[in-house]
Amino acid sequence: MNAADGSGITRLTVYTKVNDNGPDWQPLPSVSLVIQTDPPLSGLEVTVDGTGVRTGSDGKLLKEDFSATVEHVLMVPEEFVLANGSKMAFVEWSDGSSVAKKEISAPDRDVTLTLRYEIQETQQGLFGPALTGYVSWDQLTVVAVIVLAVIVVVIVTRRRRAGKAVPPYAAAPARGPGPPSVSETKLCSKCGATVPRDSKFCEKCGAKLV
């Protein structure tokens, strides 16, 4: 029988015939099945006895009509893709089993299980994984320290190179006056001394130059 309660959730009640000689039927005893994902994964589909049930926004799945008298089979996906393209891989159940398929034999009490997933592949850039809601502060701190160290190294390297480089517009060092060229001198006709071409008198003998 299917019935909707005040919350709008449809619940399945399974009945069994307890008296073969009459129409007496009684509902099968049931327990609750609670599955928690670690980290919390919203929309993860878990197959419960052939029927897909998705986790809520808190990463939990609650099934209150879990029959206590029959064997159940649970199946979880080996891989779960987040909305941002990052991939999570199934690791294990809370009891240590790493097989995606789990069989539960006639539970006599509520069943609580945890599904553990880990990052398999992420859509990431310089600042690390893009997983919404599951990037630890330790991861962010490590990434921030690495980025800061790279920036410091780049700045120091550029400053050292700039200090050694000679700008193209730098003036050439000043040089003292060199000896006059041959074309800038002439000979004194009296003593034969070499004097500047524009001199009017010989610096050696004082004779007037032509």
C-alpha positions in Angstrom: 0.0 0.0 0.0 1.2 3.5 -0.8 0.2 6.4 1.5 1.3 10.0 1.7 1.8 11.5 5.1 1.5 15.1 6.1 5.0 15.9 4.8 4.1 14.8 1.3 6.5 11.8 1.4 5.1 8.6 -0.1 5.7 5.6 2.1 5.4 2.0 1.0 3.9 -0.4 3.5 4.3 -4.1 2.8 1.8 -6.6 4.1 2.0 -10.3 4.6 -0.7 -12.8 5.1 -0.5 -14.3 8.6 -3.5 -16.7 8.4 -3.7 -19.0 5.4 -7.3 -19.8 6.3 -8.6 -16.2 6.2 -8.0 -12.8 4.8 -6.0 -11.5 7.8 -3.0 -9.4 6.6 -0.5 -7.6 8.7 2.3 -5.2 7.6 5.8 -6.6 7.6 8.0 -5.2 10.4 10.3 -2.5 9.1 13.3 -0.5 10.2 14.9 2.7 9.0 17.8 2.9 6.6 20.1 5.9 6.9 23.0 6.5 4.6 25.4 9.4 5.1 27.9 10.4 2.5 31.4 11.6 3.5 32.0 14.3 2.3 28.3 15.3 2.0 27.2 14.7 -1.6 23.9 16.0 -2.7 22.0 14.1 -5.4 24.0 10.8 -5.2 21.8 8.0 -6.3 21.8 4.8 -4.2 20.0 1.8 -5.6 18.0 0.1 -2.9 16.6 -3.2 -3.9 16.5 -2.1 -7.6 15.0 1.3 -6.9 17.1 4.5 -7.1 17.0 6.8 -4.1 19.0 10.1 -4.1 20.7 11.8 -1.1 19.3 15.2 0.0 21.0 18.5 0.1 22.7 17.5 3.4 24.2 14.4 1.8 21.9 12.0 3.7 19.4 9.3 2.5 16.6 8.2 4.8 14.4 5.2 4.0 11.9 4.4 6.8 10.1 1.5 5.1 13.2 -0.8 5.1 11.8 -4.3 5.6 13.2 -6.2 8.5 12.4 -9.7 7.3 14.0 -9.9 3.9 17.5 -9.6 2.4 18.3 -6.2 0.8 20.8 -5.2 -1.8 22.4 -1.8 -2.0 24.4 -0.4 -4.9 26.3 2.8 -5.1 28.1 4.4 -8.1 31.8 3.9 -8.4 32.1 7.5 -9.6 30.1 10.7 -8.9 30.4 13.8 -11.0 29.7 17.1 -9.3 28.0 20.1 -10.9 31.3 21.8 -11.6 32.8 18.8 -13.4 34.9 17.5 -10.5 34.8 13.7 -10.0 34.5 11.8 -6.8 35.5 8.1 -6.5 33.9 5.6 -4.2 36.3 4.4 -1.5 34.5 2.2 1.1 31.5 1.7 3.3 31.7 2.5 7.0 32.3 -1.1 7.8 35.5 -1.1 5.6 34.0 -2.9 2.6 35.3 -1.4 -0.7 32.8 -3.2 -2.9 30.1 -0.9 -4.3 27.4 -3.6 -3.9 26.3 -4.4 -0.3 23.9 -7.1 0.9 22.1 -6.7 4.2 20.4 -9.8 5.6 17.0 -9.3 7.4 18.0 -6.4 9.7 16.3 -6.4 13.1 17.2 -2.8 13.9 17.7 0.5 12.2 20.6 0.5 9.7 23.0 3.4 9.5 25.8 3.4 7.0 28.4 5.9 5.7 29.7 6.1 2.2 33.2 7.5 1.8 34.2 9.2 -1.4 37.4 11.0 -2.3 38.5 13.4 -5.0 39.5 11.5 -8.2 39.7 14.4 -10.7 39.0 18.0 -10.3 38.5 21.0 -12.5 41.1 23.3 -11.0 43.2 26.3 -11.7 46.1 27.9 -9.9 44.3 28.1 -6.6 43.4 24.4 -6.3 40.3 22.3 -6.6 36.9 23.9 -7.4 34.9 21.6 -5.1 32.1 23.7 -3.5 31.9 23.3 0.2 34.6 20.7 0.6 38.0 22.5 0.4 39.6 22.4 3.8 41.4 25.4 5.3 44.6 23.3 5.4 44.4 22.9 1.6 43.8 26.6 1.1 46.6 27.5 3.4 49.1 25.3 1.6 48.0 26.7 -1.8 48.2 30.3 -0.6 51.8 29.8 0.8 53.0 28.3 -2.4 51.5 31.1 -4.5 53.0 33.7 -2.2 56.4 32.1 -2.4 56.3 32.1 -6.2 55.3 35.8 -6.3 58.2 36.7 -4.0 60.7 34.8 -6.1 59.5 36.5 -9.3 59.7 40.0 -7.8 63.2 39.4 -6.3 64.5 38.0 -9.6 63.2 40.9 -11.6 64.7 43.5 -9.3 68.1 41.8 -9.5 68.0 41.8 -13.2 66.9 45.4 -13.4 69.8 46.4 -11.1 72.4 44.8 -13.4 71.0 45.9 -16.7 72.4 49.1 -18.4 69.6 51.3 -19.8 70.0 52.0 -23.6 69.9 55.7 -22.9 72.8 55.7 -20.5 75.5 58.3 -21.4 79.0 57.0 -22.3 81.7 57.7 -19.8 83.4 61.1 -20.3 86.8 61.0 -21.9 89.7 63.5 -21.7 90.8 65.5 -24.7 93.1 63.5 -27.0 96.1 64.8 -28.9 95.2 67.0 -31.9 95.1 65.3 -35.3 97.6 66.0 -38.0 95.0 68.0 -40.0 94.6 70.4 -37.0 98.3 71.3 -36.8 101.0 73.2 -38.8 104.8 73.7 -38.6 106.6 76.8 -37.5 108.6 78.0 -40.5 111.4 79.3 -38.2 112.0 76.5 -35.7 110.0 73.7 -37.2 107.8 73.1 -34.1 104.3 71.7 -34.4 101.7 74.2 -33.3 97.9 74.3 -33.6 96.7 75.4 -37.1 94.7 78.4 -35.7 97.7 79.7 -33.7 99.2 83.1 -34.8 102.5 82.8 -32.9 104.8 79.8 -32.3 104.6 78.6 -28.7 108.3 77.5 -28.8 110.1 80.4 -30.5 107.5 83.1 -30.5 107.8 83.7 -34.3 104.7 85.0 -36.0 103.0 82.3 -38.0 101.7 82.8 -41.5 
